[in-house]
Amino acid sequence: MRRILVLNSKGGCGKTTIATTLASHYACGGFNTALIDYDPQASSMRWLSQRSKNRPAIAGVDAHKNLSMNVTSTWALRVPAGTERVVFDAPAGVIGHQVLDYLRQIDTIVIPVLPSHIDIHAATRFIEDLLLIGKVRQTGIHVGVVANRVKKNTTVYNALQRFLNTLKLPFITSIRDTQHYVRAAGHGISIHEMWDHRAKVDQKHWQPLFDWLETETVPAAGISKRVG
């Protein structure tokens, strides 16, 4: 089972868009897929509620709602037998030692960062927490960064690009700012399920992320394996 956490302490960076797009990609690729929503806003579950039953199925777990009802985490986060891909949509505000609670459940972290000076500063602090408190390198958890909602050829995007290139983490891809994502979300689909040919440019921007997720080694019971 591949377990992918979309995480950033900064709100509004597009975690739900990343999480739902990944879940849709895997479901459409024939994987038994689950989407676990930790965010109190339940945006991923709202997206899933809009999804047609004619689309490839995604099992949804409203983790925040279940945990608030004093249900044990094992019960709240269980996924159907045979699940092959699990995508976690984390809430904003996860800082310091709170990070550890999420790291126990996952193999891979995807960090979306927006092209703004505030977001760059917040990402710097958050990545420090992952490396120093979470010790992700020692645990074998793979971490990659995605530039989200970008408008290229702008000063702030260039600043973001310079920042990401200084990190000792993979800078995987840049996803541009477009209304295609808004329209897709309203129908419970991802940009890869849109029929509009104009979305094809944006679809290509995701391929580096899909490739990276499926070629990274994943620790399993102390043994590294290839997933794909």
N, C-alpha and C positions, 0 to 999 in steps of 0.2 A: 504494500500500500504506500503510495506517495502522499505525503502530507505537507501542504504548502500554506504558509502563513503570510498574509499581506498585512504589513505592519509599519506604522510610523506614529510617533507620539503626537505629531501635528495633525489637527483636524483639517478637513477640506482639501486633502491632497489627492483624492480620487481612489481611495482604497477599495471602495465598493465597485467601481468601474473595473478595476484590475481583477478583483475577486470573481465577479460575475462573468467577465470575459473568459477567464481561465476555466471556470466551471463549465461554461457553454462549450468552449473549445474541446475539453476532454469528453463531455457527453456526446457531442457531435462526432468525435473520433471513435466512438464505440466503447469508451471506458465507463464502468459503473462509477458514477461520480456523486459526491456529497458536498454540500455547501453549508458550512457552519458559521452562523452569524452571532458574534459576541457584542456587536454594537447596540446600545440601547435604542438607537434610532431605527434599528431593524430594516435598514435600506435594502440589504440583500434579500431578506425574506419578502419584502414588498415587491422587489423585482421578480422573485420566483413566483409570487402569487399572480402576476400578470402573464406568466408563461403559459402558452397553449399546451394542452395535453397531447397535441399532435407533434410537438417538438420532442427531441430526445430528452428523456427524463433526468432530472437532477433531484436527489434526495436533500431536503432542507432540514436543518436543525436550528431552532431558535434558542441558542445557548444562553443568551442573556435572560430571556424570559423564564426558561426552565431553572436556571441557577437562582434567580430571585425568588423562586417558590420553594427554596430549601431542598431541592432535589439534588442528590449527589452528582458530582461532576461526571462520574462514570456513566450514570443513567442518562444525564442530560446530553452528553456528547456522543452517545453510541450511534453508530451508523449501520445501515443494512449489511448483512453478511455478503461477502463478495465485493465490497467496495474497493475500487482500485485507485481512485484519486479523491483526496479530501482537500478542499480549499477553505481556509479560515479567514473570515473578514473580521479584523480586530477593531476595537474602538479606539478613539483618540485618547490622549492623556496617559498612555501606558509608559511609565518612566521608572527609573531606578530598579529596585528589586522586584517590582511588579512584572518586569520583563520575564523573570524566571518562570512564572506560572505558565506562560505561553510556550517557552522553549522546551518544556518537558514533553510536549505533544507533537512536535513537528520535526521535519527533516530539512526544510528549505524556507528561507525568508525572502520575500520580495518587498523592497522598500520604494514606494513611489515618492518622488520629490518634485515640487512645483518650482518653476523659474521665478522666484522672488527672493529678495534678500532675507526676509523674515523666515521663509521656509528653509533656505540654505543654512541659516544659523541654527534653527531648530533641528535640522537633520544632523548637523555636526554633533550636537549634544546627545542626540538619540543614538547615533552610531557609536559614540564613546561608551554609552551604557551597554550596548550590545557586546562590544569588544572587552570592556573592563569588568562589568558586573555579570553579564550573561556568559562571557567567555566562549562565544560561539565558535571560535577557531579550535579551541580545545575539545569541544563537544562534537566536532565534525559536522555541525549544521552549516549548510551553504547559504551565503547571503549575496544577493545581487540587487543593484539599484536601477530604477527606471525613471527617466525624466518624463513627467506627465504634464499634459495640457500645455505643450510648448508652442511658441511662435518663434520659428527660427529667424535668424538675421536680426535679432534684437539684442540690445546690450545686456539685459538681464539673463537671457538664454545663454549668451556667451559666458557670463559669470557663473551660471550653473554648470555649464560644460567644463569650465576650468576647475571648479570645485570637485565635481564628480571624478574628473581625471586624476585628482590628487589622492583620492581614496585608495586604500589597498584592498578594494573590493571591486568585483566586476561591474562596470557601467554597461548595461546590457543593450538598451535601446531608448529612443525618444519617441513619445506618442504625442501627436499634435492635438491642438485644441480645435474641436469641430463639433457641430451640432448633431453629427451622425450618432454620437453616443447618447445624447439626450433622446433622440427619436427611438433608438434601439431599446433603451431602458424602459420606455413607456409601453413596450410590447413584451417585455420579459425575454428579450433576445439579446445577443451580442452583435457587435459590428460584423462578425463573420457570418451571421445568419441573415444579413440584410441583402435584399435583391438589388438595391441601387448600385449601379456600376461605379458611381462616384466614390463609394466606400472602399473600393479595391485598393486605392492608394494607402488608406489607413490600415487596411488588413495586413499589408506587407510589413508595416512597422512592428507588428506583433511577432513575426516569425523568429527574430533573434531570441526573444524571450521564451517562446515554445521550445526552440532548439536547446537553449541553455538548460531549461528545466529537465529535459529528457536525456541530457548527456552528462549531467553532473553525477558523481558517485554518491550513493546513499548508504549510510551506515545501517546495518541490520544485524542485531544480535552480535555486535562486535565485528562483523564481517562486511567489507565493502562489496557492493554489487553494482552492476550497471542496470539502469532502468530504461525501458523503451519498448 
